[in-house]
Structure formats: structure tokens, C-alpha cells
Amino acid sequence: MSAATSARVRPARVGRPNKDSREKDAREAILDVAEERFSRHGFHGVTVREVANAAHVNTALIHYYFGSKKELFDAVFMRRAEIINAERMAAMDAYAAAHGDGVTVEGAIEAFLAPVLTRLANGGPGWRNYFALVGLVNSTTAWGGEVMTRYFDPVIHRLIDLIACALPEASKEDLYWSYNFLSGSLTLSLAETGRIDRLSEGLCHSDDVEALRPRMIAYAAAGFRRVCEGK
């Protein structure tokens, strides 16, 4: 075998991550830390230096990977939004395909919520931090609406279209208002503030996803019907 051929087939070093792997790990570590910090303190309560210190990197590396703090925030938001949006779209499409003209308000809402609640229950602290961040952004007046629009509107429109099939006489205005109320209920529940724990004196727990799931579906479906049908 010639020296040139030997060079071409030389195996990679075993047990030592390549540069791309190390960069991916560093990026994910930064995103994890930023996600946790943003979910607790909001966009303006976090500095790039704090994220860098907690992630054990220098600030220059964060700027190299992400640019500004706003771009870091967008990367945090996009990372899980892409996953959960795809799962919700798939769930709603599968539900619509399986039920055709027999779709119900409850079924549509369950398909919309199930991927989120499953991730909340089983996804670990990263997903819990993310959903807390979504709840925070959804109630931020200055720019929260723009962020939610940018990342979640296609999935929301799919839900509204699906519910419109179950409530064909509903006006668009009533459907949008009803979704607005569902969105508030959902993001408050995702934030797991512990408010219901104290209010109920321990009878209810904000992290009890299995208790939340059927109640939210029933509550939201009844609200849609009451508003959209006027009964």
C-alpha cells in the first residue's frame, strides 16, 4: 500500500470526539443554560455573561455561535418549537385522517394538547424549563405576541380549522376568542407556578399532568361550544 493510500484510509482516533461533536455539545450546553435562565428571569433579566459563566464558556464563544442575546433567545425558542410543532401537526393530521367528518371539539383539542402534555410529563427539566419560558413569553406585552406568532401560528390555525369542522356554524371571531382563552389556561398550567397548590391547600398540584390533561380538555371543549354555539 502506498503512503498516499495509507493516508486516505487512516482511521479516526478512537474515543476522542471530533470538532463538530465538541461544537454541538458546547452549543447544546449553552442553549440548556440560557433556556433555564430565560425561563426564570425573562429576556431582560439575563445577561450573556451569566449564561457563559453557568455554561463554563467565555462570552466570545456565545457571540460566535449565536450573535446577540436576542439571537441566542431566538435559538432557545426555536430548538424545541420545531420539535413540538411537528408533533402537534402530526397528531392533529392523524386525528383528522382517522375521523373524517366525525371530528369533535374534544378530539381536536386532545390531539393539539397531547404532545405538549406528554413532553411536560416525560421530557425532563429541559422541556419543563421551555414550557415555563413559553408561558412567560405569552404574557409579555412588549414583544411576546410577536414571538408567539412567529413560532406557533401555523399549529394554532390548524387547531382552529379542525374545531371549525366540528362546529361548522361557529364564527371565526368566536373561534379565535375561544382559542385565546385556551392559550391562557394552557400556558399558565405549563408554567407550573405552584399557585393551585397553595390555593387548594395541597389538594391539587401544578405538576400533576395526569390530573391536568382530562380536565383541561373538558374545560376547553365546553368553552368552545358555549361561546361558538351560544348555548
Summary of the structure (lengths in Angstrom):
residues: 231
radius of gyration: 22.1
end to end distance: 84.3
largest distance: 84.8
contacts: 638
relative contact order: 0.09
helix: 79%
strand: 0%
